[in-house]
């Protein structure tokens, strides 16, 4: 099923957004991201996990990245906690309420929950390109 990444386009970005793009995250196992969230205080008993991401602050010089900030995108409790409940409850909604819960994670622990991570952004000139052929 195709995902609607436009939902989070305004939630992700850096100060100047020199490059913007897509990210793909593969879980380590079926419950990897859910376990990560639960283990760090995210209430998935009352909220449906719609999205997940992470960010880290400005890196300058020889500063070593040791911690990232994880972000859980949670649907409001009123929509349910299972896929079927949420699908039924949002079927006719034009707007759905959600919140973001952030928590720190040592980068050394990320591999316990995330198997692969891939991202790429494009610059502003990409808006003038209709189709891209990789050679």
BAKE-608827 format. One record per atom (N, C-alpha, C, O): residue in one letter; z, y negated, x negated; residue number from 1; atom name. Coordinates in pm, whole numbers. Layout:
N
{atom "a", {Z, Y, X}, NUM, "CA"}
...
END
This chain:
135
{atom "x", {0, 118, -84}, 1, "N"}
{atom "x", {0, 0, 0}, 1, "CA"}
{atom "x", {0, -124, -89}, 1, "C"}
{atom "x", {77, -132, -185}, 1, "O"}
{atom "x", {-84, -219, -58}, 2, "N"}
{atom "x", {-95, -342, -134}, 2, "CA"}
{atom "x", {30, -428, -111}, 2, "C"}
{atom "x", {79, -441, 1}, 2, "O"}
{atom "x", {78, -486, -218}, 3, "N"}
{atom "x", {196, -572, -212}, 3, "CA"}
{atom "x", {154, -718, -198}, 3, "C"}
{atom "x", {50, -758, -249}, 3, "O"}
{atom "x", {235, -797, -128}, 4, "N"}
{atom "x", {207, -939, -109}, 4, "CA"}
{atom "x", {283, -1020, -214}, 4, "C"}
{atom "x", {394, -1067, -189}, 4, "O"}
{atom "x", {222, -1035, -331}, 5, "N"}
{atom "x", {291, -1107, -439}, 5, "CA"}
{atom "x", {298, -1257, -416}, 5, "C"}
{atom "x", {373, -1326, -484}, 5, "O"}
{atom "x", {221, -1308, -321}, 6, "N"}
{atom "x", {229, -1450, -289}, 6, "CA"}
{atom "x", {368, -1490, -239}, 6, "C"}
{atom "x", {407, -1606, -250}, 6, "O"}
{atom "x", {444, -1394, -185}, 7, "N"}
{atom "x", {578, -1422, -135}, 7, "CA"}
{atom "x", {670, -1476, -245}, 7, "C"}
{atom "x", {760, -1554, -217}, 7, "O"}
{atom "x", {646, -1434, -368}, 8, "N"}
{atom "x", {736, -1474, -476}, 8, "CA"}
{atom "x", {673, -1573, -573}, 8, "C"}
{atom "x", {734, -1606, -675}, 8, "O"}
{atom "x", {555, -1621, -544}, 9, "N"}
{atom "x", {486, -1710, -638}, 9, "CA"}
{atom "x", {565, -1838, -668}, 9, "C"}
{atom "x", {558, -1889, -779}, 9, "O"}
{atom "x", {639, -1888, -573}, 10, "N"}
{atom "x", {718, -2010, -594}, 10, "CA"}
{atom "x", {857, -1982, -651}, 10, "C"}
{atom "x", {930, -2074, -687}, 10, "O"}
{atom "x", {892, -1854, -660}, 11, "N"}
{atom "x", {1025, -1817, -710}, 11, "CA"}
{atom "x", {1023, -1788, -860}, 11, "C"}
{atom "x", {1129, -1774, -922}, 11, "O"}
{atom "x", {905, -1778, -917}, 12, "N"}
{atom "x", {891, -1738, -1056}, 12, "CA"}
{atom "x", {822, -1850, -1133}, 12, "C"}
{atom "x", {719, -1902, -1089}, 12, "O"}
{atom "x", {876, -1885, -1246}, 13, "N"}
{atom "x", {808, -1984, -1328}, 13, "CA"}
{atom "x", {897, -2045, -1433}, 13, "C"}
{atom "x", {1020, -2036, -1427}, 13, "O"}
{atom "x", {834, -2105, -1528}, 14, "N"}
{atom "x", {903, -2177, -1633}, 14, "CA"}
{atom "x", {890, -2327, -1605}, 14, "C"}
{atom "x", {824, -2367, -1509}, 14, "O"}
{atom "x", {950, -2406, -1686}, 15, "N"}
{atom "x", {951, -2551, -1664}, 15, "CA"}
{atom "x", {811, -2608, -1650}, 15, "C"}
{atom "x", {783, -2684, -1557}, 15, "O"}
{atom "x", {723, -2573, -1742}, 16, "N"}
{atom "x", {589, -2632, -1741}, 16, "CA"}
{atom "x", {481, -2537, -1689}, 16, "C"}
{atom "x", {369, -2581, -1664}, 16, "O"}
{atom "x", {512, -2410, -1672}, 17, "N"}
{atom "x", {417, -2310, -1619}, 17, "CA"}
{atom "x", {282, -2317, -1691}, 17, "C"}
{atom "x", {177, -2322, -1627}, 17, "O"}
{atom "x", {285, -2316, -1825}, 18, "N"}
{atom "x", {161, -2320, -1902}, 18, "CA"}
{atom "x", {72, -2200, -1871}, 18, "C"}
{atom "x", {-50, -2212, -1866}, 18, "O"}
{atom "x", {133, -2086, -1849}, 19, "N"}
{atom "x", {62, -1965, -1810}, 19, "CA"}
{atom "x", {132, -1908, -1687}, 19, "C"}
{atom "x", {255, -1907, -1681}, 19, "O"}
{atom "x", {55, -1861, -1590}, 20, "N"}
{atom "x", {111, -1795, -1472}, 20, "CA"}
{atom "x", {33, -1667, -1450}, 20, "C"}
{atom "x", {-85, -1659, -1483}, 20, "O"}
{atom "x", {100, -1566, -1394}, 21, "N"}
{atom "x", {29, -1440, -1378}, 21, "CA"}
{atom "x", {105, -1338, -1298}, 21, "C"}
{atom "x", {172, -1369, -1199}, 21, "O"}
{atom "x", {91, -1216, -1342}, 22, "N"}
{atom "x", {146, -1101, -1271}, 22, "CA"}
{atom "x", {236, -1020, -1362}, 22, "C"}
{atom "x", {228, -1029, -1485}, 22, "O"}
{atom "x", {321, -943, -1300}, 23, "N"}
{atom "x", {407, -851, -1373}, 23, "CA"}
{atom "x", {407, -718, -1301}, 23, "C"}
{atom "x", {393, -712, -1178}, 23, "O"}
{atom "x", {422, -613, -1376}, 24, "N"}
{atom "x", {433, -479, -1319}, 24, "CA"}
{atom "x", {554, -412, -1383}, 24, "C"}
{atom "x", {570, -413, -1505}, 24, "O"}
{atom "x", {639, -354, -1299}, 25, "N"}
{atom "x", {760, -287, -1347}, 25, "CA"}
{atom "x", {759, -144, -1296}, 25, "C"}
{atom "x", {740, -120, -1176}, 25, "O"}
{atom "x", {780, -50, -1386}, 26, "N"}
{atom "x", {791, 91, -1347}, 26, "CA"}
{atom "x", {936, 134, -1365}, 26, "C"}
{atom "x", {997, 113, -1470}, 26, "O"}
{atom "x", {990, 193, -1259}, 27, "N"}
{atom "x", {1129, 237, -1262}, 27, "CA"}
{atom "x", {1144, 361, -1350}, 27, "C"}
{atom "x", {1049, 437, -1369}, 27, "O"}
{atom "x", {1263, 379, -1402}, 28, "N"}
{atom "x", {1291, 497, -1483}, 28, "CA"}
{atom "x", {1301, 622, -1396}, 28, "C"}
{atom "x", {1264, 731, -1440}, 28, "O"}
{atom "x", {1349, 608, -1275}, 29, "N"}
{atom "x", {1353, 717, -1179}, 29, "CA"}
{atom "x", {1346, 657, -1041}, 29, "C"}
{atom "x", {1337, 535, -1026}, 29, "O"}
{atom "x", {1351, 740, -938}, 30, "N"}
{atom "x", {1332, 695, -802}, 30, "CA"}
{atom "x", {1429, 584, -761}, 30, "C"}
{atom "x", {1393, 495, -685}, 30, "O"}
{atom "x", {1550, 590, -809}, 31, "N"}
{atom "x", {1652, 493, -769}, 31, "CA"}
{atom "x", {1688, 395, -880}, 31, "C"}
{atom "x", {1787, 324, -868}, 31, "O"}
{atom "x", {1611, 388, -987}, 32, "N"}
{atom "x", {1646, 308, -1104}, 32, "CA"}
{atom "x", {1685, 165, -1076}, 32, "C"}
{atom "x", {1795, 123, -1114}, 32, "O"}
{atom "x", {1599, 89, -1011}, 33, "N"}
{atom "x", {1626, -52, -985}, 33, "CA"}
{atom "x", {1740, -66, -884}, 33, "C"}
{atom "x", {1824, -155, -897}, 33, "O"}
{atom "x", {1743, 21, -784}, 34, "N"}
{atom "x", {1852, 16, -687}, 34, "CA"}
{atom "x", {1987, 44, -755}, 34, "C"}
{atom "x", {2085, -25, -728}, 34, "O"}
{atom "x", {1989, 143, -844}, 35, "N"}
{atom "x", {2112, 174, -917}, 35, "CA"}
{atom "x", {2154, 57, -1005}, 35, "C"}
{atom "x", {2272, 22, -1011}, 35, "O"}
{atom "x", {2057, -4, -1071}, 36, "N"}
{atom "x", {2087, -121, -1154}, 36, "CA"}
{atom "x", {2154, -229, -1070}, 36, "C"}
{atom "x", {2256, -284, -1110}, 36, "O"}
{atom "x", {2097, -258, -956}, 37, "N"}
{atom "x", {2153, -362, -868}, 37, "CA"}
{atom "x", {2292, -323, -818}, 37, "C"}
{atom "x", {2385, -403, -826}, 37, "O"}
{atom "x", {2306, -202, -768}, 38, "N"}
{atom "x", {2437, -157, -718}, 38, "CA"}
{atom "x", {2542, -163, -828}, 38, "C"}
{atom "x", {2654, -209, -805}, 38, "O"}
{atom "x", {2505, -116, -948}, 39, "N"}
{atom "x", {2600, -113, -1060}, 39, "CA"}
{atom "x", {2643, -252, -1105}, 39, "C"}
{atom "x", {2739, -266, -1181}, 39, "O"}
{atom "x", {2573, -354, -1058}, 40, "N"}
{atom "x", {2606, -491, -1097}, 40, "CA"}
{atom "x", {2643, -577, -976}, 40, "C"}
{atom "x", {2626, -699, -977}, 40, "O"}
{atom "x", {2693, -512, -871}, 41, "N"}
{atom "x", {2754, -585, -760}, 41, "CA"}
{atom "x", {2662, -630, -648}, 41, "C"}
{atom "x", {2705, -706, -561}, 41, "O"}
{atom "x", {2536, -587, -648}, 42, "N"}
{atom "x", {2446, -625, -540}, 42, "CA"}
{atom "x", {2472, -533, -420}, 42, "C"}
{atom "x", {2472, -411, -434}, 42, "O"}
{atom "x", {2494, -592, -305}, 43, "N"}
{atom "x", {2530, -517, -184}, 43, "CA"}
{atom "x", {2406, -463, -113}, 43, "C"}
{atom "x", {2347, -530, -28}, 43, "O"}
{atom "x", {2367, -341, -149}, 44, "N"}
{atom "x", {2251, -279, -85}, 44, "CA"}
{atom "x", {2291, -197, 38}, 44, "C"}
{atom "x", {2206, -136, 103}, 44, "O"}
{atom "x", {2418, -196, 69}, 45, "N"}
{atom "x", {2464, -131, 192}, 45, "CA"}
{atom "x", {2432, -219, 313}, 45, "C"}
{atom "x", {2418, -170, 425}, 45, "O"}
{atom "x", {2420, -351, 288}, 46, "N"}
{atom "x", {2396, -446, 397}, 46, "CA"}
{atom "x", {2266, -524, 382}, 46, "C"}
{atom "x", {2232, -604, 469}, 46, "O"}
{atom "x", {2195, -503, 273}, 47, "N"}
{atom "x", {2071, -577, 247}, 47, "CA"}
{atom "x", {1962, -483, 198}, 47, "C"}
{atom "x", {1990, -381, 135}, 47, "O"}
{atom "x", {1838, -518, 229}, 48, "N"}
{atom "x", {1723, -442, 181}, 48, "CA"}
{atom "x", {1669, -511, 56}, 48, "C"}
{atom "x", {1649, -632, 56}, 48, "O"}
{atom "x", {1646, -434, -49}, 49, "N"}
{atom "x", {1594, -487, -174}, 49, "CA"}
{atom "x", {1443, -506, -162}, 49, "C"}
{atom "x", {1367, -410, -166}, 49, "O"}
{atom "x", {1401, -632, -147}, 50, "N"}
{atom "x", {1260, -664, -132}, 50, "CA"}
{atom "x", {1191, -680, -267}, 50, "C"}
{atom "x", {1074, -644, -282}, 50, "O"}
{atom "x", {1262, -732, -364}, 51, "N"}
{atom "x", {1201, -755, -494}, 51, "CA"}
{atom "x", {1303, -757, -605}, 51, "C"}
{atom "x", {1423, -765, -582}, 51, "O"}
{atom "x", {1252, -749, -727}, 52, "N"}
{atom "x", {1338, -748, -845}, 52, "CA"}
{atom "x", {1264, -817, -959}, 52, "C"}
{atom "x", {1142, -803, -972}, 52, "O"}
{atom "x", {1337, -889, -1039}, 53, "N"}
{atom "x", {1278, -951, -1156}, 53, "CA"}
{atom "x", {1386, -986, -1256}, 53, "C"}
{atom "x", {1504, -962, -1233}, 53, "O"}
{atom "x", {1343, -1044, -1367}, 54, "N"}
{atom "x", {1441, -1092, -1463}, 54, "CA"}
{atom "x", {1384, -1210, -1539}, 54, "C"}
{atom "x", {1263, -1231, -1545}, 54, "O"}
{atom "x", {1475, -1285, -1595}, 55, "N"}
{atom "x", {1439, -1406, -1669}, 55, "CA"}
{atom "x", {1531, -1419, -1788}, 55, "C"}
{atom "x", {1638, -1358, -1793}, 55, "O"}
{atom "x", {1488, -1498, -1883}, 56, "N"}
{atom "x", {1575, -1532, -1994}, 56, "CA"}
{atom "x", {1546, -1674, -2034}, 56, "C"}
{atom "x", {1436, -1726, -2013}, 56, "O"}
{atom "x", {1645, -1737, -2092}, 57, "N"}
{atom "x", {1634, -1878, -2125}, 57, "CA"}
{atom "x", {1539, -1905, -2241}, 57, "C"}
{atom "x", {1471, -1816, -2291}, 57, "O"}
{atom "x", {1538, -2029, -2280}, 58, "N"}
{atom "x", {1451, -2074, -2388}, 58, "CA"}
{atom "x", {1488, -2006, -2519}, 58, "C"}
{atom "x", {1606, -2000, -2556}, 58, "O"}
{atom "x", {1388, -1958, -2588}, 59, "N"}
{atom "x", {1411, -1894, -2718}, 59, "CA"}
{atom "x", {1360, -1989, -2826}, 59, "C"}
{atom "x", {1242, -2027, -2826}, 59, "O"}
{atom "x", {1447, -2025, -2916}, 60, "N"}
{atom "x", {1410, -2116, -3024}, 60, "CA"}
{atom "x", {1451, -2056, -3158}, 60, "C"}
{atom "x", {1557, -1995, -3169}, 60, "O"}
{atom "x", {1367, -2074, -3257}, 61, "N"}
{atom "x", {1401, -2033, -3392}, 61, "CA"}
{atom "x", {1432, -1886, -3403}, 61, "C"}
{atom "x", {1358, -1801, -3353}, 61, "O"}
{atom "x", {1541, -1856, -3471}, 62, "N"}
{atom "x", {1576, -1717, -3497}, 62, "CA"}
{atom "x", {1678, -1661, -3398}, 62, "C"}
{atom "x", {1743, -1560, -3426}, 62, "O"}
{atom "x", {1692, -1725, -3284}, 63, "N"}
{atom "x", {1786, -1678, -3182}, 63, "CA"}
{atom "x", {1745, -1540, -3132}, 63, "C"}
{atom "x", {1629, -1521, -3094}, 63, "O"}
{atom "x", {1835, -1447, -3131}, 64, "N"}
{atom "x", {1808, -1311, -3086}, 64, "CA"}
{atom "x", {1838, -1300, -2936}, 64, "C"}
{atom "x", {1942, -1345, -2889}, 64, "O"}
{atom "x", {1744, -1241, -2864}, 65, "N"}
{atom "x", {1763, -1220, -2721}, 65, "CA"}
{atom "x", {1855, -1100, -2701}, 65, "C"}
{atom "x", {1820, -988, -2737}, 65, "O"}
{atom "x", {1973, -1123, -2643}, 66, "N"}
{atom "x", {2069, -1016, -2622}, 66, "CA"}
{atom "x", {2095, -987, -2475}, 66, "C"}
{atom "x", {2131, -875, -2439}, 66, "O"}
{atom "x", {2075, -1087, -2390}, 67, "N"}
{atom "x", {2105, -1073, -2247}, 67, "CA"}
{atom "x", {1992, -1134, -2165}, 67, "C"}
{atom "x", {1937, -1237, -2201}, 67, "O"}
{atom "x", {1960, -1068, -2054}, 68, "N"}
{atom "x", {1865, -1123, -1958}, 68, "CA"}
{atom "x", {1939, -1146, -1827}, 68, "C"}
{atom "x", {2046, -1090, -1805}, 68, "O"}
{atom "x", {1881, -1226, -1741}, 69, "N"}
{atom "x", {1936, -1246, -1608}, 69, "CA"}
{atom "x", {1847, -1173, -1509}, 69, "C"}
{atom "x", {1729, -1206, -1494}, 69, "O"}
{atom "x", {1903, -1073, -1443}, 70, "N"}
{atom "x", {1829, -998, -1341}, 70, "CA"}
{atom "x", {1837, -1073, -1209}, 70, "C"}
{atom "x", {1936, -1141, -1181}, 70, "O"}
{atom "x", {1732, -1059, -1128}, 71, "N"}
{atom "x", {1726, -1125, -998}, 71, "CA"}
{atom "x", {1688, -1022, -893}, 71, "C"}
{atom "x", {1582, -960, -900}, 71, "O"}
{atom "x", {1775, -1005, -794}, 72, "N"}
{atom "x", {1747, -916, -681}, 72, "CA"}
{atom "x", {1710, -1002, -561}, 72, "C"}
{atom "x", {1787, -1089, -520}, 72, "O"}
{atom "x", {1592, -979, -506}, 73, "N"}
{atom "x", {1546, -1050, -387}, 73, "CA"}
{atom "x", {1584, -965, -266}, 73, "C"}
{atom "x", {1531, -856, -247}, 73, "O"}
{atom "x", {1676, -1017, -185}, 74, "N"}
{atom "x", {1736, -941, -76}, 74, "CA"}
{atom "x", {1699, -998, 60}, 74, "C"}
{atom "x", {1712, -1118, 83}, 74, "O"}
{atom "x", {1653, -912, 149}, 75, "N"}
{atom "x", {1630, -957, 286}, 75, "CA"}
{atom "x", {1764, -979, 355}, 75, "C"}
{atom "x", {1862, -911, 324}, 75, "O"}
{atom "x", {1767, -1074, 446}, 76, "N"}
{atom "x", {1890, -1101, 520}, 76, "CA"}
{atom "x", {1934, -975, 594}, 76, "C"}
{atom "x", {1852, -892, 635}, 76, "O"}
{atom "x", {2063, -962, 610}, 77, "N"}
{atom "x", {2125, -844, 670}, 77, "CA"}
{atom "x", {2068, -809, 808}, 77, "C"}
{atom "x", {2062, -692, 844}, 77, "O"}
{atom "x", {2027, -909, 883}, 78, "N"}
{atom "x", {1979, -887, 1020}, 78, "CA"}
{atom "x", {1854, -800, 1030}, 78, "C"}
{atom "x", {1823, -748, 1138}, 78, "O"}
{atom "x", {1782, -782, 917}, 79, "N"}
{atom "x", {1658, -705, 922}, 79, "CA"}
{atom "x", {1678, -556, 900}, 79, "C"}
{atom "x", {1586, -477, 922}, 79, "O"}
{atom "x", {1797, -516, 856}, 80, "N"}
{atom "x", {1825, -375, 834}, 80, "CA"}
{atom "x", {1833, -339, 686}, 80, "C"}
{atom "x", {1817, -425, 599}, 80, "O"}
{atom "x", {1858, -212, 660}, 81, "N"}
{atom "x", {1874, -167, 521}, 81, "CA"}
{atom "x", {1777, -57, 482}, 81, "C"}
{atom "x", {1769, -23, 364}, 81, "O"}
{atom "x", {1704, -1, 577}, 82, "N"}
{atom "x", {1606, 103, 545}, 82, "CA"}
{atom "x", {1465, 48, 566}, 82, "C"}
{atom "x", {1446, -50, 637}, 82, "O"}
{atom "x", {1369, 114, 504}, 83, "N"}
{atom "x", {1230, 71, 518}, 83, "CA"}
{atom "x", {1189, 66, 665}, 83, "C"}
{atom "x", {1131, -33, 710}, 83, "O"}
{atom "x", {1219, 171, 739}, 84, "N"}
{atom "x", {1179, 178, 881}, 84, "CA"}
{atom "x", {1245, 69, 964}, 84, "C"}
{atom "x", {1179, 7, 1048}, 84, "O"}
{atom "x", {1375, 44, 943}, 85, "N"}
{atom "x", {1444, -63, 1015}, 85, "CA"}
{atom "x", {1380, -199, 987}, 85, "C"}
{atom "x", {1353, -277, 1078}, 85, "O"}
{atom "x", {1356, -225, 859}, 86, "N"}
{atom "x", {1298, -354, 820}, 86, "CA"}
{atom "x", {1157, -369, 877}, 86, "C"}
{atom "x", {1123, -473, 932}, 86, "O"}
{atom "x", {1076, -265, 865}, 87, "N"}
{atom "x", {939, -270, 916}, 87, "CA"}
{atom "x", {938, -303, 1066}, 87, "C"}
{atom "x", {856, -383, 1112}, 87, "O"}
{atom "x", {1028, -242, 1140}, 88, "N"}
{atom "x", {1036, -267, 1284}, 88, "CA"}
{atom "x", {1085, -408, 1313}, 88, "C"}
{atom "x", {1032, -476, 1402}, 88, "O"}
{atom "x", {1186, -453, 1240}, 89, "N"}
{atom "x", {1247, -582, 1268}, 89, "CA"}
{atom "x", {1167, -703, 1221}, 89, "C"}
{atom "x", {1189, -814, 1269}, 89, "O"}
{atom "x", {1073, -683, 1129}, 90, "N"}
{atom "x", {993, -796, 1083}, 90, "CA"}
{atom "x", {851, -792, 1140}, 90, "C"}
{atom "x", {769, -879, 1110}, 90, "O"}
{atom "x", {823, -694, 1222}, 91, "N"}
{atom "x", {686, -671, 1272}, 91, "CA"}
{atom "x", {624, -796, 1334}, 91, "C"}
{atom "x", {506, -821, 1313}, 91, "O"}
{atom "x", {699, -874, 1407}, 92, "N"}
{atom "x", {644, -991, 1476}, 92, "CA"}
{atom "x", {698, -1123, 1420}, 92, "C"}
{atom "x", {681, -1228, 1482}, 92, "O"}
{atom "x", {761, -1117, 1305}, 93, "N"}
{atom "x", {820, -1238, 1246}, 93, "CA"}
{atom "x", {717, -1313, 1162}, 93, "C"}
{atom "x", {647, -1252, 1081}, 93, "O"}
{atom "x", {708, -1443, 1182}, 94, "N"}
{atom "x", {618, -1522, 1099}, 94, "CA"}
{atom "x", {688, -1566, 970}, 94, "C"}
{atom "x", {622, -1594, 869}, 94, "O"}
{atom "x", {822, -1572, 973}, 95, "N"}
{atom "x", {901, -1608, 856}, 95, "CA"}
{atom "x", {1022, -1516, 851}, 95, "C"}
{atom "x", {1085, -1488, 953}, 95, "O"}
{atom "x", {1055, -1471, 732}, 96, "N"}
{atom "x", {1167, -1379, 711}, 96, "CA"}
{atom "x", {1263, -1442, 611}, 96, "C"}
{atom "x", {1220, -1500, 511}, 96, "O"}
{atom "x", {1393, -1432, 638}, 97, "N"}
{atom "x", {1495, -1491, 551}, 97, "CA"}
{atom "x", {1535, -1394, 439}, 97, "C"}
{atom "x", {1548, -1274, 460}, 97, "O"}
{atom "x", {1554, -1451, 320}, 98, "N"}
{atom "x", {1594, -1371, 205}, 98, "CA"}
{atom "x", {1681, -1455, 113}, 98, "C"}
{atom "x", {1684, -1578, 123}, 98, "O"}
{atom "x", {1752, -1388, 24}, 99, "N"}
{atom "x", {1833, -1457, -76}, 99, "CA"}
{atom "x", {1808, -1392, -212}, 99, "C"}
{atom "x", {1754, -1282, -221}, 99, "O"}
{atom "x", {1849, -1462, -316}, 100, "N"}
{atom "x", {1837, -1409, -451}, 100, "CA"}
{atom "x", {1976, -1398, -510}, 100, "C"}
{atom "x", {2054, -1493, -508}, 100, "O"}
{atom "x", {2007, -1280, -563}, 101, "N"}
{atom "x", {2134, -1260, -632}, 101, "CA"}
{atom "x", {2104, -1235, -779}, 101, "C"}
{atom "x", {2025, -1146, -812}, 101, "O"}
{atom "x", {2166, -1312, -865}, 102, "N"}
{atom "x", {2144, -1301, -1010}, 102, "CA"}
{atom "x", {2265, -1234, -1076}, 102, "C"}
{atom "x", {2379, -1250, -1033}, 102, "O"}
{atom "x", {2236, -1159, -1183}, 103, "N"}
{atom "x", {2344, -1100, -1262}, 103, "CA"}
{atom "x", {2296, -1077, -1405}, 103, "C"}
{atom "x", {2178, -1049, -1427}, 103, "O"}
{atom "x", {2387, -1090, -1501}, 104, "N"}
{atom "x", {2348, -1070, -1642}, 104, "CA"}
{atom "x", {2339, -922, -1676}, 104, "C"}
{atom "x", {2410, -840, -1619}, 104, "O"}
{atom "x", {2252, -891, -1771}, 105, "N"}
{atom "x", {2237, -754, -1819}, 105, "CA"}
{atom "x", {2207, -758, -1968}, 105, "C"}
{atom "x", {2114, -827, -2010}, 105, "O"}
{atom "x", {2285, -685, -2049}, 106, "N"}
{atom "x", {2250, -676, -2191}, 106, "CA"}
{atom "x", {2111, -613, -2202}, 106, "C"}
{atom "x", {2082, -512, -2137}, 106, "O"}
{atom "x", {2026, -670, -2283}, 107, "N"}
{atom "x", {1889, -621, -2293}, 107, "CA"}
{atom "x", {1887, -476, -2343}, 107, "C"}
{atom "x", {1792, -402, -2315}, 107, "O"}
{atom "x", {1989, -436, -2415}, 108, "N"}
{atom "x", {1997, -298, -2464}, 108, "CA"}
{atom "x", {2016, -199, -2350}, 108, "C"}
{atom "x", {1990, -80, -2368}, 108, "O"}
{atom "x", {2059, -245, -2232}, 109, "N"}
{atom "x", {2079, -157, -2116}, 109, "CA"}
{atom "x", {1955, -148, -2027}, 109, "C"}
{atom "x", {1951, -65, -1936}, 109, "O"}
{atom "x", {1856, -232, -2050}, 110, "N"}
{atom "x", {1740, -238, -1962}, 110, "CA"}
{atom "x", {1665, -105, -1953}, 110, "C"}
{atom "x", {1622, -66, -1845}, 110, "O"}
{atom "x", {1650, -37, -2064}, 111, "N"}
{atom "x", {1578, 90, -2068}, 111, "CA"}
{atom "x", {1640, 200, -1984}, 111, "C"}
{atom "x", {1574, 299, -1950}, 111, "O"}
{atom "x", {1767, 184, -1951}, 112, "N"}
{atom "x", {1834, 282, -1865}, 112, "CA"}
{atom "x", {1777, 278, -1723}, 112, "C"}
{atom "x", {1782, 377, -1651}, 112, "O"}
{atom "x", {1722, 164, -1683}, 113, "N"}
{atom "x", {1676, 145, -1546}, 113, "CA"}
{atom "x", {1525, 120, -1535}, 113, "C"}
{atom "x", {1464, 155, -1434}, 113, "O"}
{atom "x", {1465, 61, -1637}, 114, "N"}
{atom "x", {1324, 25, -1634}, 114, "CA"}
{atom "x", {1250, 104, -1741}, 114, "C"}
{atom "x", {1286, 100, -1859}, 114, "O"}
{atom "x", {1147, 176, -1699}, 115, "N"}
{atom "x", {1070, 259, -1792}, 115, "CA"}
{atom "x", {964, 176, -1864}, 115, "C"}
{atom "x", {951, 184, -1987}, 115, "O"}
{atom "x", {888, 97, -1790}, 116, "N"}
{atom "x", {781, 17, -1847}, 116, "CA"}
{atom "x", {781, -123, -1784}, 116, "C"}
{atom "x", {820, -141, -1669}, 116, "O"}
{atom "x", {737, -219, -1862}, 117, "N"}
{atom "x", {726, -357, -1815}, 117, "CA"}
{atom "x", {599, -414, -1875}, 117, "C"}
{atom "x", {576, -402, -1996}, 117, "O"}
{atom "x", {517, -477, -1794}, 118, "N"}
{atom "x", {393, -535, -1842}, 118, "CA"}
{atom "x", {371, -666, -1769}, 118, "C"}
{atom "x", {387, -673, -1647}, 118, "O"}
{atom "x", {334, -770, -1841}, 119, "N"}
{atom "x", {305, -897, -1776}, 119, "CA"}
{atom "x", {195, -969, -1850}, 119, "C"}
{atom "x", {175, -950, -1970}, 119, "O"}
{atom "x", {124, -1053, -1778}, 120, "N"}
{atom "x", {22, -1138, -1839}, 120, "CA"}
{atom "x", {3, -1260, -1751}, 120, "C"}
{atom "x", {2, -1252, -1629}, 120, "O"}
{atom "x", {-11, -1372, -1816}, 121, "N"}
{atom "x", {-38, -1496, -1746}, 121, "CA"}
{atom "x", {-170, -1554, -1791}, 121, "C"}
{atom "x", {-220, -1521, -1899}, 121, "O"}
{atom "x", {-226, -1640, -1710}, 122, "N"}
{atom "x", {-351, -1707, -1745}, 122, "CA"}
{atom "x", {-330, -1858, -1741}, 122, "C"}
{atom "x", {-240, -1908, -1673}, 122, "O"}
{atom "x", {-412, -1929, -1814}, 123, "N"}
{atom "x", {-402, -2074, -1818}, 123, "CA"}
{atom "x", {-479, -2137, -1703}, 123, "C"}
{atom "x", {-545, -2068, -1625}, 123, "O"}
{atom "x", {-469, -2267, -1693}, 124, "N"}
{atom "x", {-527, -2343, -1583}, 124, "CA"}
{atom "x", {-680, -2325, -1573}, 124, "C"}
{atom "x", {-735, -2329, -1463}, 124, "O"}
{atom "x", {-747, -2304, -1685}, 125, "N"}
{atom "x", {-893, -2290, -1684}, 125, "CA"}
{atom "x", {-937, -2168, -1603}, 125, "C"}
{atom "x", {-1052, -2160, -1559}, 125, "O"}
{atom "x", {-846, -2074, -1582}, 126, "N"}
{atom "x", {-880, -1954, -1504}, 126, "CA"}
{atom "x", {-922, -1988, -1361}, 126, "C"}
{atom "x", {-994, -1911, -1297}, 126, "O"}
{atom "x", {-878, -2103, -1311}, 127, "N"}
{atom "x", {-915, -2145, -1176}, 127, "CA"}
{atom "x", {-1064, -2175, -1163}, 127, "C"}
{atom "x", {-1116, -2185, -1052}, 127, "O"}
{atom "x", {-1133, -2189, -1276}, 128, "N"}
{atom "x", {-1276, -2216, -1275}, 128, "CA"}
{atom "x", {-1358, -2089, -1295}, 128, "C"}
{atom "x", {-1481, -2094, -1298}, 128, "O"}
{atom "x", {-1292, -1974, -1309}, 129, "N"}
{atom "x", {-1359, -1846, -1333}, 129, "CA"}
{atom "x", {-1353, -1763, -1205}, 129, "C"}
{atom "x", {-1246, -1740, -1150}, 129, "O"}
{atom "x", {-1469, -1718, -1161}, 130, "N"}
{atom "x", {-1475, -1639, -1038}, 130, "CA"}
{atom "x", {-1451, -1490, -1063}, 130, "C"}
{atom "x", {-1384, -1424, -985}, 130, "O"}
{atom "x", {-1507, -1438, -1172}, 131, "N"}
{atom "x", {-1493, -1295, -1203}, 131, "CA"}
{atom "x", {-1482, -1280, -1352}, 131, "C"}
{atom "x", {-1541, -1357, -1427}, 131, "O"}
{atom "x", {-1407, -1180, -1398}, 132, "N"}
{atom "x", {-1383, -1160, -1539}, 132, "CA"}
{atom "x", {-1430, -1021, -1578}, 132, "C"}
{atom "x", {-1397, -923, -1510}, 132, "O"}
{atom "x", {-1506, -1010, -1685}, 133, "N"}
{atom "x", {-1547, -881, -1740}, 133, "CA"}
{atom "x", {-1480, -865, -1875}, 133, "C"}
{atom "x", {-1504, -945, -1966}, 133, "O"}
{atom "x", {-1397, -763, -1889}, 134, "N"}
{atom "x", {-1331, -735, -2017}, 134, "CA"}
{atom "x", {-1429, -656, -2103}, 134, "C"}
{atom "x", {-1478, -551, -2062}, 134, "O"}
{atom "x", {-1458, -707, -2224}, 135, "N"}
{atom "x", {-1554, -639, -2313}, 135, "CA"}
{atom "x", {-1487, -579, -2434}, 135, "C"}
{atom "x", {-1553, -519, -2518}, 135, "O"}
END
